[in-house]
Amino acid sequence: MYTIKEEREIEPETFAHLVSSTLYEHRFGPYFCEPVMAGLSKTPSGGTKPFIAATDLIGCLNFAKDFVVAGTASEKLYGVAEGLWEPDLEPEDLFETISQTIMNAVDRDAYSGWGCVVHVITKDKVITRTLKGRMD
């Protein structure tokens, strides 16, 4: 609808604000989700740069240059991610960092589930892998 009305593609920052305001409108009966938004923002020089943001369940935005986390294990995710994440990781190293972060946090949080699906997005392809955690 945005594309039709505005006659242009929606920018990731605009989409993040749209999601945030939608969640805030329902703050007294929230949707109980914590969206993570990712995209490519246009730069003034004509290039693109990565964009990531997350919100809590009432729409409080968290813009970041490095990483964002969400969910029931977010406190545990932050601790491990801050220790392992480095700028400009290669796709395989990034996958390993993501996997270690998620699996360590999920093992310590009973509500988080038994694994995850990891998507590593590069400019050429999307790498998708499924991880299985403890099943006890």
N, C-alpha and C positions, 0 to 999 in steps of 0.2 A: 504494500500500500504506500509505503514511503517513496519507493522508486516511481510509482505512478504519479503521486501528488507532487513531489519535488522535482521530478524529471532528472534524477541523478541517483547514483548508488549511495547507500547509507555508509557513513564512515564508522569505524569501530568505536570511536569515542562517543559519537551520537547514539549508537546502539546501546552502549553501556549506560548512558544517561536515561534512555528510554526504558531499559530494564529496571534501573534503579527507581525511577518514578512510578513505574507500574507496581513494583513490590511495596513501595512506601504508601501508595494509595490503599493497599490491603493490609496495612500494619496491624489492624485490630482483628483481622482474620487472615493471618499470613498463609502463603502457599507452602511454607516449610521446605524451601529449597534454597541452596546457596549457589547461584550460577557463577560459572567461570567463563569469561568471554575472551576470545583471542582473534586477532585479525592482523591485517597489514594496513598501516596508516600511510597516507601520502605525505611526503615531505615537500617543503617549498621548492626544492631543487628538482622535483619531478620523480624522485625515487620512492622507495617504500621502506618502512621500518616496522619491526614487530610491535604489536600492541597486546598487552594482557591486563585484565582487570578481574576482580571478583567482588561479589556483594554478600552481605549477610542476608538473613531472611526478611529484613524490613528495608533493604535497599541501600545500606551504607556502602559506598563505593570504596574499593581499595585498588588504586592504580599502582603498578610496580614496574620497575625496569628489569628485574631479575626473575622472580617467580611469584606465584600466588598459590595458596592452598585453600581448600574448603572442605567442609564435612565434619563428622563427629570426631574425627581424629586430627583435626587441624592443629591443635597445640603440639601434638607429637610429630606431625609432619614438618612444622616449622623448625623444630629442634634439629632433626636429621638433615633437612634440606639446607639449612644455613651452614652446616658442617661440610656437606659434600659438593654443593653447587659452586661452579666457577664460571666466569664469562667465557664465551666462545668455545664451548665444548663441541667436539665432533659428534655426529649422530649416535655412534655406538657408545661413546662415553656418556652422552646425555641419557641414553636409554638405561645404562647401568646406574647412573645417579638417580634417575626417576624410580627405577625398580627397587633399589636399596631403600630409598626414602619411603616409598609406599609400603613395601613388605615389612619394614621395621615398625612403622606406625600401625599397620593393620594387626600385626601380632600382639600389640599392646592395647588394642581397643576392641572389645567384644562386639560393638555395634557396627563396625566397619565392613564386615563381610569376609569372604574367603579368598580374595584375590582381586585382580583388576585387569583392565584392558589399557595398554599404553599405546598412545599414538605419538610418534615422533614425526613432525612435519618439517620437511626441508623444501628448498625451492624447486627441486626436481620430482619429489615423490613423498608419499606418506607411508611410513613404516608402522604396521600395527602388530602387536604381540599381546598374547594373553598370559597372565601370570596367575598361578594357583598358590594360595597360601595354606596355612594350617586348616584342617578340616575337623578339629576336635571341639 
